[in-house]
Amino acid sequence: MESVFRSLKSELGLRPVFHQTETRCKAHLWISVLAYQCVQFLRYELKTHGIHASWSSLRKALQQSRITARFERQDGAFVHLRKNQEPTAEQQAIYSALGIKLRATSKRVFQSNDL
């Protein structure tokens, strides 16, 4: 059982956690099994669309950047502009295979008191 759990955590990319109580161990195991089921569901869906990547490859492929620029106004308040990078062709293929529709990228402008 321990080797199966170790393998499961490796596939998910979880770090080792050493809990001190049985309740916390059970909770960690439950979350890990639930996460593993989600990962397997996603990989199954992607395989039906011809994408046979490992979970670690998918995690790397789906990393996106978010840029925030901060400007100070003359009155001392700050304005923040936030924008996500456009998805790569690989990311778009994964999103399409999973039925995820992306909204048009728009800038999010907010005042410092919005944070």
Phi, psi and chi 1 to 4 in degrees:
 res  aa     phi    psi   chi1   chi2   chi3   chi4
   1 MET       -  -41.0 -178.3   65.5  178.0      -
   2 GLU   -62.3  -40.3  -74.3 -178.9   34.1      -
   3 SER   -68.2  -35.5   63.8      -      -      -
   4 VAL   -64.6  -44.7  170.5      -      -      -
   5 PHE   -64.4  -40.4 -172.1   59.8      -      -
   6 ARG   -62.7  -43.0 -169.8  175.3  -58.0  115.1
   7 SER   -64.5  -43.0  172.0      -      -      -
   8 LEU   -59.2  -44.8  177.0  125.4      -      -
   9 LYS   -68.4  -33.9  -70.2  177.1   70.2  168.6
  10 SER   -65.4  -43.7  -65.0      -      -      -
  11 GLU   -61.7  -37.7  174.3   76.1    8.8      -
  12 LEU   -80.9  -16.9  -66.3  172.6      -      -
  13 GLY    78.7   27.1      -      -      -      -
  14 LEU   -85.4  144.6  -62.9  173.2      -      -
  15 ARG   -82.1  157.2   61.4 -179.7  171.2   74.4
  16 PRO   -66.6  138.1   -2.0    5.7      -      -
  17 VAL  -127.9  128.7  178.3      -      -      -
  18 PHE  -110.1  100.3  -56.8  100.6      -      -
  19 HIS   -87.3  153.6  -63.8  -65.4      -      -
  20 GLN   -98.9  -15.0  -57.9  -60.8  -41.9      -
  21 THR  -123.5  154.2   66.4      -      -      -
  22 GLU   -63.5  -38.2 -176.4  178.9  -19.4      -
  23 THR   -61.3  -43.3  -55.5      -      -      -
  24 ARG   -67.8  -37.3  -71.4 -177.8 -178.3  171.4
  25 CYS   -62.1  -45.8  -71.2      -      -      -
  26 LYS   -63.1  -41.6  -73.4 -179.9 -179.6  178.6
  27 ALA   -63.3  -42.8      -      -      -      -
  28 HIS   -64.3  -41.8 -171.9   82.1      -      -
  29 LEU   -62.6  -44.8  178.6   61.7      -      -
  30 TRP   -61.1  -46.4  170.4 -112.2      -      -
  31 ILE   -63.0  -41.3  -67.1  -65.1      -      -
  32 SER   -63.9  -43.0  -63.6      -      -      -
  33 VAL   -66.8  -40.9  170.1      -      -      -
  34 LEU   -62.6  -44.7 -178.5   61.9      -      -
  35 ALA   -62.1  -41.4      -      -      -      -
  36 TYR   -62.2  -40.9 -172.0   74.1      -      -
  37 GLN   -62.8  -40.4  -70.3  -63.9  -39.0      -
  38 CYS   -62.8  -44.5  -68.7      -      -      -
  39 VAL   -61.0  -46.4  165.3      -      -      -
  40 GLN   -64.8  -37.4  -66.2  -56.4    6.3      -
  41 PHE   -62.7  -46.3  171.4   76.8      -      -
  42 LEU   -62.0  -45.2  -69.9  173.9      -      -
  43 ARG   -64.2  -38.2  -69.7 -173.9   65.2 -148.9
  44 TYR   -62.0  -47.3  174.6   80.8      -      -
  45 GLU   -60.3  -42.1  -73.4  -64.1  -46.5      -
  46 LEU   -66.6  -38.4  -69.1  171.9      -      -
  47 LYS   -63.1  -34.5  -76.5  178.7 -176.0  177.7
  48 THR   -66.4  -16.4   63.0      -      -      -
  49 HIS  -108.5   15.8  -69.9   87.1      -      -
  50 GLY    83.2   13.0      -      -      -      -
  51 ILE  -104.1  110.3  -59.6  172.5      -      -
  52 HIS  -112.2   40.4  -60.5  -80.1      -      -
  53 ALA   -82.6  153.3      -      -      -      -
  54 SER   -74.8  165.6   68.5      -      -      -
  55 TRP   -63.3  -40.5  179.5 -117.3      -      -
  56 SER   -64.9  -37.1   59.7      -      -      -
  57 SER   -65.7  -40.2  -63.3      -      -      -
  58 LEU   -64.7  -42.1  -69.7  169.0      -      -
  59 ARG   -60.4  -44.3  -78.5 -170.5    3.5 -134.4
  60 LYS   -64.6  -43.0  -72.7  177.8 -173.0  173.2
  61 ALA   -64.9  -32.1      -      -      -      -
  62 LEU   -90.9    2.7  -69.0  174.0      -      -
  63 GLN   -68.2  127.2  -69.5  177.9  -17.6      -
  64 GLN  -125.2  152.9  -80.9 -171.8  -77.6      -
  65 SER   -97.2  151.8  -63.5      -      -      -
  66 ARG  -129.9  128.6 -176.5  174.6 -135.9 -172.0
  67 ILE  -110.4  133.0  -60.8  169.3      -      -
  68 THR  -124.1  124.6  -57.9      -      -      -
  69 ALA  -108.6  139.7      -      -      -      -
  70 ARG  -121.5  127.4  177.8  179.4  166.8 -177.7
  71 PHE  -125.5  139.6  -56.6   97.0      -      -
  72 GLU   -96.6  129.7 -174.1  173.5    1.6      -
  73 ARG   -82.3  168.9  -63.7 -172.8  -24.8 -167.3
  74 GLN   -63.8  -28.1  -70.9  179.9  -16.7      -
  75 ASP   -83.3    3.4   64.2    0.8      -      -
  76 GLY    94.0  -13.3      -      -      -      -
  77 ALA   -75.8  158.2      -      -      -      -
  78 PHE  -108.5  144.0  -70.0   93.5      -      -
  79 VAL  -115.8  133.2  174.7      -      -      -
  80 HIS  -115.8  134.2  -62.6   79.9      -      -
  81 LEU  -113.6  127.5  -61.8  173.4      -      -
  82 ARG  -125.3  133.9 -175.4  171.3  -70.5  167.5
  83 LYS  -147.0  136.5 -175.2  172.4  174.8  149.8
  84 ASN   -85.0  151.8  -66.5  -28.5      -      -
  85 GLN   -70.3  155.8   81.3  178.5   46.3      -
  86 GLU   -70.7  142.5  -66.6  -65.0  -37.5      -
  87 PRO   -67.3  144.1   14.9  -21.2      -      -
  88 THR   -72.7  171.4   64.1      -      -      -
  89 ALA   -61.5  -39.3      -      -      -      -
  90 GLU   -65.0  -44.2 -177.1 -179.7   19.1      -
  91 GLN   -63.2  -42.5  -69.4  167.9  -22.3      -
  92 GLN   -63.4  -38.2 -170.9   58.7   53.3      -
  93 ALA   -63.3  -41.0      -      -      -      -
  94 ILE   -66.0  -46.4  -66.9  168.7      -      -
  95 TYR   -59.8  -43.9  -64.2  148.5      -      -
  96 SER   -63.8  -42.2  -65.3      -      -      -
  97 ALA   -61.8  -31.9      -      -      -      -
  98 LEU   -91.4    0.4  -65.9  173.4      -      -
  99 GLY    75.0   24.4      -      -      -      -
 100 ILE   -92.6  119.8  -62.0  171.7      -      -
 101 LYS   -99.9  125.6  -66.6 -179.1  177.8   31.3
 102 LEU   -89.2  139.4  -60.3  177.0      -      -
 103 ARG   -73.7  156.7  -67.9 -176.7  -76.9  160.2
 104 ALA   -59.3  136.4      -      -      -      -
 105 THR   -67.8  127.6  -54.0      -      -      -
 106 SER  -134.9  153.7   61.5      -      -      -
 107 LYS   -78.0  142.3  -65.2  176.4 -172.9  163.2
 108 ARG  -107.7  116.1  165.1  100.8  162.4   94.4
 109 VAL  -109.3  131.1  178.8      -      -      -
 110 PHE  -147.7  154.8   53.0   93.8      -      -
 111 GLN   -84.5  162.2  -55.2  -66.6  -35.2      -
 112 SER   -62.5  -27.1   58.8      -      -      -
 113 ASN   -77.1   -6.8   57.3   -1.3      -      -
 114 ASP   -78.5  -18.6  -69.9  -16.1      -      -
 115 LEU   -74.8      -  -61.2  174.8      -      -
